[in-house]
C-alpha cells in the first residue's frame, strides 16, 4: 500500500508540473499571420461601354445604377441598370430635353448637346439631377433639371436664361463645363470656364413640387490661406465630403482640398508623388479618404520624352486609402477582375458610393467597363 501511495503521489506531482509548464509555455503565432486585415479590390463588370469617353454615373436609393456617355454626335441618352442586370434607355435624352426647354413648337429638330453630369439624391427621394448644354440651330440651350425614375418624368428647374443669369456668365455660358455630385441629401452643381465659375447647392427637400427653382450659390468665393482661390480649371474635380463640405482634386497644384460650406478651403493632403490621373475622392465606412490612382507619370516629377509610357515597375494602378497615420495601397497584384481584363491600364475616374451594396460604382476609361468595385478581405494573403 505504501508503495502504491508513493507511486500515486509521484504521478500527481508530475502531472502538476506538466500543467504548470503548459501554462507558462508561450503561444506560437505563425510567421505568416498578418498584423491587420488584408484586402483585395474586386471589380465586378456591370455592362460594357465605349472606352475613353466622358462618362457620368450615379446610384439611386434602390441600388439602380445610371450612366450617360457624352457623344460626339451630341445625342446623349441616360441609361439605367437594375437588379435584372439588363441595361435600358431612360427618357432623359437630348431630344426630349430640347423639346422641353422651348424649341420651336416643342420640336427638337436640329438640337445637339451633352449631358455633363448626373447625381442622385439617394437619401432625399432618389431623383436624378443633371446639367445639359447644347444648341439648336444658332441658339444655345442649357438647363439644370431632375429626372424622377418612378414616373420617368423630366422637370426643368432652370433653363438657359436662368442659368446664364445665376452663374453671371451670360453669353459665355457655352464655354462652361459642369460637374454634379451628391452626398445623398444635397446636390452640388459646379460650372466653370477660364474666366468665371459658380457652385450651386440644391436641397431637394426645399424644392417646390412644380415649376422652376431658384439656383442658390453654395458660396460666392473660395479662400485658401485667406487668399482668393479660383475654381476655373477644367482638370479640377469635386466630390462630396463629410459635414456638408466638398473635396476638390487639384492635380496641377498637387493637393487635395476640403471646401467648407462657408467657402473656406483647407489642404487635406499633398498629392505630390502620386500619379496625375486620379479618381474623384470618396470616403470609406471609417471616413478615410479613398482615391484610385492610374499607372501614369507622377505629380511633381519631371516629365521625360517617354513619359507617356507608364512605369510598369511602379505599384500602380492602385486604390489608395489614407488613414490618419499611414496610406494603404491595394495595388494591381490585389485587383481581381475577369480573365483578360486589362488591369495595367485601369483608370477609374469616379468613385460613387453604392448606398445599398457597399463599395463604389465606377467607369474604367481603359476597358470601357462599368464596374462595381468592392473591398474583399483576403483570408489567405
C-alpha positions in Angstrom: 0.0 0.0 0.0 2.8 2.4 0.9 4.5 1.7 -2.4 1.2 2.3 -4.3 0.7 5.6 -2.4 4.2 6.7 -3.2 3.6 6.0 -6.9 0.3 7.9 -6.9 1.9 10.9 -5.2 4.7 10.9 -7.7 2.3 10.8 -10.7 0.3 13.6 -9.2 3.3 15.8 -8.8 4.5 15.0 -12.3 1.1 15.9 -13.8 1.0 19.2 -11.9 4.5 20.1 -13.1 3.3 19.3 -16.7 0.3 21.5 -16.3 2.4 24.3 -14.9 4.8 24.0 -17.9 1.9 24.2 -20.3 0.6 27.4 -18.6 4.0 29.1 -18.9 4.6 28.0 -22.4 4.1 31.0 -24.8 1.6 30.7 -27.7 3.3 30.3 -31.0 2.0 32.8 -33.7 2.5 31.7 -37.3 5.1 33.9 -39.0 2.7 34.4 -42.0 -0.2 35.8 -39.9 -0.8 39.4 -41.0 -0.8 42.2 -38.4 -4.1 43.5 -39.8 -6.7 42.5 -42.3 -5.5 42.3 -45.9 -8.0 43.3 -48.7 -8.3 42.7 -52.4 -10.1 45.0 -54.8 -12.9 43.1 -56.5 -14.0 44.7 -59.8 -17.4 43.2 -61.0 -18.4 44.3 -64.5 -22.0 45.6 -64.9 -22.1 46.4 -68.6 -19.6 47.3 -71.3 -19.4 50.8 -72.6 -17.3 52.7 -75.1 -13.7 53.3 -73.7 -12.1 56.7 -73.2 -15.4 58.7 -73.2 -16.5 61.3 -70.7 -18.9 59.2 -68.6 -21.0 60.1 -65.6 -22.5 57.6 -63.2 -24.8 57.7 -60.1 -26.8 55.3 -57.9 -30.3 55.8 -56.5 -31.6 54.7 -53.1 -32.8 51.3 -54.6 -29.4 50.5 -56.0 -30.2 51.2 -59.6 -27.1 52.4 -61.5 -27.5 55.2 -64.0 -24.9 56.4 -66.6 -24.6 58.7 -69.5 -21.7 59.0 -72.0 -21.0 62.2 -73.9 -21.2 61.5 -77.6 -19.5 63.4 -80.5 -22.9 63.4 -82.2 -24.5 65.3 -79.3 -27.3 62.8 -78.9 -26.7 61.7 -75.3 -29.2 59.4 -73.5 -29.1 58.3 -69.9 -29.3 54.5 -69.2 -30.1 52.5 -66.1 -29.4 49.0 -64.9 -31.3 47.4 -62.0 -31.4 44.1 -60.3 -32.3 42.3 -63.5 -28.9 43.2 -64.9 -30.3 44.4 -68.3 -29.5 48.0 -69.3 -32.3 50.1 -70.7 -32.6 53.6 -72.0 -34.5 56.2 -70.0 -36.5 59.2 -71.2 -33.6 61.6 -70.3 -32.2 62.3 -73.7 -31.1 65.3 -75.7 -34.1 65.2 -78.0 -36.6 65.2 -75.0 -34.6 68.0 -73.2 -34.5 70.2 -76.3 -38.3 69.9 -76.7 -38.9 70.7 -73.0 -36.5 73.7 -72.9 -38.5 75.5 -75.6 -37.7 74.5 -79.1 -40.0 75.9 -81.8 -43.4 74.3 -81.3 -41.8 71.9 -78.8 -39.6 70.4 -81.6 -36.2 69.0 -81.0 -35.2 69.2 -84.7 -31.5 70.2 -85.1 -30.8 70.0 -81.4 -27.4 68.7 -80.3 -25.6 68.7 -76.9 -24.2 66.8 -74.0 -25.4 65.9 -70.5 -22.4 67.0 -68.5 -23.2 65.2 -65.2 -25.8 63.3 -63.2 -26.2 62.8 -59.4 -28.9 61.0 -57.5 -30.1 62.4 -54.1 -30.4 58.9 -52.7 -31.5 60.0 -49.2 -33.9 62.6 -50.4 -36.4 61.0 -52.8 -33.9 59.5 -55.2 -34.4 61.9 -58.1 -31.5 62.2 -60.5 -30.2 65.8 -61.1 -28.4 66.7 -64.3 -26.9 69.6 -66.3 -27.4 69.8 -70.1 -25.6 72.1 -72.5 -26.3 72.2 -76.3 -27.5 74.1 -79.2 -30.4 74.2 -81.6 -29.5 76.0 -84.8 -27.6 79.1 -83.6 -29.3 79.2 -80.3 -27.6 78.0 -77.1 -29.9 75.7 -75.0 -29.0 74.7 -71.4 -30.7 73.6 -68.3 -30.5 72.3 -64.7 -33.1 69.6 -64.2 -34.2 66.5 -62.4 -35.4 63.1 -63.6 -37.8 61.1 -61.5 -37.1 57.3 -62.0 -40.5 56.1 -60.9 -42.5 58.2 -63.3 -39.8 58.7 -65.9 -40.7 62.4 -65.9 -38.2 65.2 -66.6 -38.5 68.5 -64.9 -36.6 71.7 -65.9 -35.5 73.6 -62.8 -33.6 76.4 -64.6 -33.5 76.9 -68.3 -30.9 78.7 -70.4 -31.5 82.3 -69.4 -31.9 81.5 -65.7 -28.6 79.5 -65.7 -26.8 82.3 -67.5 -28.0 84.9 -65.1 -27.4 82.8 -61.9 -23.8 82.0 -63.0 -23.1 85.5 -64.2 -21.6 84.0 -67.4 -24.2 85.5 -69.8 -23.2 84.8 -73.4 -20.1 82.9 -72.3 -22.2 80.1 -70.8 -21.5 77.7 -73.8 -17.8 77.7 -72.8 -18.6 76.2 -69.4 -18.2 72.7 -68.2 -20.2 71.3 -65.4 -19.8 68.7 -62.6 -22.6 67.4 -60.4 -22.2 65.5 -57.2 -24.4 64.5 -54.3 -23.9 63.3 -50.7 -27.3 61.7 -50.7 -29.1 64.7 -49.2 -27.7 67.6 -51.1 -26.7 68.2 -54.7 -23.9 70.5 -55.9 -23.6 71.8 -59.4 -20.3 73.4 -60.4 -20.0 75.3 -63.7 -16.7 76.8 -64.8 -14.6 78.2 -67.7 -11.3 80.0 -67.7 -12.8 83.4 -66.7 -15.7 82.5 -64.3 -17.2 79.9 -62.1 -20.2 79.2 -59.8 -21.1 76.4 -57.4 -24.8 75.9 -56.6 -26.2 73.8 -53.7 -29.6 72.3 -54.0 -31.6 70.9 -51.1 -34.2 68.6 -52.6 -36.5 69.0 -49.6 -36.9 72.7 -50.3 -37.8 72.5 -53.9 -41.4 73.1 -54.9 -43.2 70.2 -56.5 -43.7 72.0 -59.8 -42.4 75.0 -61.7 -38.8 76.3 -62.0 -36.5 76.6 -59.0 -34.1 79.3 -57.9 -30.4 78.4 -58.2 -28.7 79.5 -54.9 -24.9 79.7 -54.8 -23.2 77.5 -52.2 -20.7 80.3 -51.6 -19.7 83.4 -53.5 -15.9 83.0 -53.1 -13.4 80.4 -52.0 -10.4 81.3 -49.9 -7.3 79.2 -49.3 -4.9 80.6 -46.6 -7.0 83.8 -46.6 -6.3 84.3 -50.3 -8.9 84.1 -53.1 -8.8 80.7 -54.9 -10.4 80.4 -58.3 -12.3 77.3 -59.4 -11.8 77.8 -63.1 -9.5 75.0 -64.3 -11.2 72.2 -66.2 -8.9 69.5 -64.9 -10.1 70.1 -61.3 -12.8 67.8 -60.0 -15.1 67.8 -57.0 -16.7 65.2 -54.8 -18.9 65.3 -51.6 -17.0 65.4 -48.3 -18.3 64.7 -44.8 -20.0 67.6 -43.0 -21.7 69.1 -46.0 -18.4 70.1 -47.5 -16.7 69.4 -50.9 -13.5 67.7 -51.8 -11.5 69.3 -54.7 -8.8 67.4 -56.5 -6.2 69.8 -57.9 -3.5 67.8 -59.6 -1.9 70.9 -61.2 -1.2 72.4 -57.7 -0.6 68.9 -56.3 -3.1 68.9 -53.4 -6.5 67.7 -52.2 -8.6 70.4 -50.7 -11.7 70.4 -48.5 -14.0 73.4 -49.1 -16.2 74.1 -46.1 -19.9 75.2 -46.6 -18.7 78.8 -46.0 -16.2 78.7 -48.9 -13.0 78.4 -46.7 -10.7 75.8 -48.2 -8.0 73.8 -46.4 -5.4 71.3 -47.6 -6.4 67.7 -46.7 -3.2 66.2 -48.0 -0.5 66.7 -50.6 -0.8 64.8 -53.9 2.9 65.2 -54.8 4.4 61.9 -55.8 1.1 60.3 -56.8 0.0 59.6 -60.4 -1.5 62.5 -62.3 -4.6 60.5 -63.3 -6.6 60.2 -60.1 -10.3 59.4 -59.5 -12.6 61.8 -57.7 -12.2 61.1 -54.0 -14.6 59.3 -51.7 -14.6 58.0 -48.1 -14.9 54.5 -46.8 -17.0 53.3 -43.8 -14.3 54.6 -41.4 -14.4 58.0 -43.0 -10.9 57.6 -44.6 -10.3 59.3 -47.9 -10.1 57.0 -50.8 -8.6 57.6 -54.3 -7.9 55.4 -57.3 -4.6 56.1 -59.0 -3.8 55.0 -62.5 -0.4 54.0 -63.8 0.9 57.3 -65.2 3.6 59.8 -64.7 3.8 61.3 -61.2 2.7 64.7 -59.9 5.8 66.8 -59.3 8.1 64.5 -61.2 10.0 65.8 -64.3 8.3 64.6 -67.4 10.7 62.8 -69.8 10.3 62.3 -73.5 8.8 58.8 -73.0 6.6 59.8 -70.0 3.5 58.6 -71.9 4.6 55.1 -71.2 3.6 54.1 -67.7 6.3 52.8 -65.3 5.3 49.1 -65.1 7.7 48.6 -62.1 5.5 51.0 -60.0 2.8 49.6 -57.7 0.1 51.3 -59.8 -2.7 51.2 -60.7 -3.9 51.1 -57.1 -6.7 52.0 -54.7 -5.2 54.4 -52.1 -6.8 54.6 -48.6 -5.5 57.5 -46.5 -5.7 56.5 -42.8 -4.8 59.0 -40.0 -1.3 57.6 -39.6 -0.5 56.0 -43.0 -1.5 55.3 -46.5 -2.7 51.8 -47.6 -2.2 50.8 -51.2 -4.2 48.0 -52.8 -2.2 47.6 -56.0 -2.6 45.7 -59.2 -1.5 42.4 -57.7 -4.5 42.5 -55.4 -7.0 43.7 -58.1 -9.4 41.0 -59.1 -11.4 41.0 -62.4 -12.5 38.6 -65.1 -9.8 36.8 -67.2 -8.4 39.1 -69.9 -9.3 42.4 -68.1 -6.6 44.9 -68.7 -5.7 45.6 -65.1 -2.4 47.5 -66.0 -4.4 50.2 -67.9 -7.3 50.6 -65.3 -8.3 54.2 -65.0 -11.3 54.8 -62.6 -12.4 58.4 -62.8 -15.4 58.4 -60.3 -15.9 56.5 -57.1 -19.7 56.8 -56.5 -20.7 55.1 -53.2 -23.3 52.3 -53.6 -25.9 53.1 -50.8 -27.2 49.5 -50.6 -24.5 47.0 -51.5 -21.4 49.0 -50.4 -18.3 49.7 -52.4 -18.4 52.1 -55.4 -19.7 52.3 -58.9 -17.1 53.5 -61.4 -16.3 53.7 -65.1 -13.0 52.4 -66.3 -11.8 54.5 -69.2 -9.2 51.9 -70.2 -11.5 49.0 -70.8 -14.8 50.9 -71.1 -16.4 48.7 -68.4 -18.9 50.0 -65.9 -17.8 48.4 -62.6 -19.0 47.7 -59.1 -15.8 48.0 -57.1 -15.6 46.5 -53.6 -13.0 45.7 -50.9 -12.9 42.0 -50.1 -10.9 40.6 -47.1 -8.3 38.2 -48.2 -8.2 35.3 -45.7 -5.2 33.7 -47.4 -2.7 36.5 -48.1 
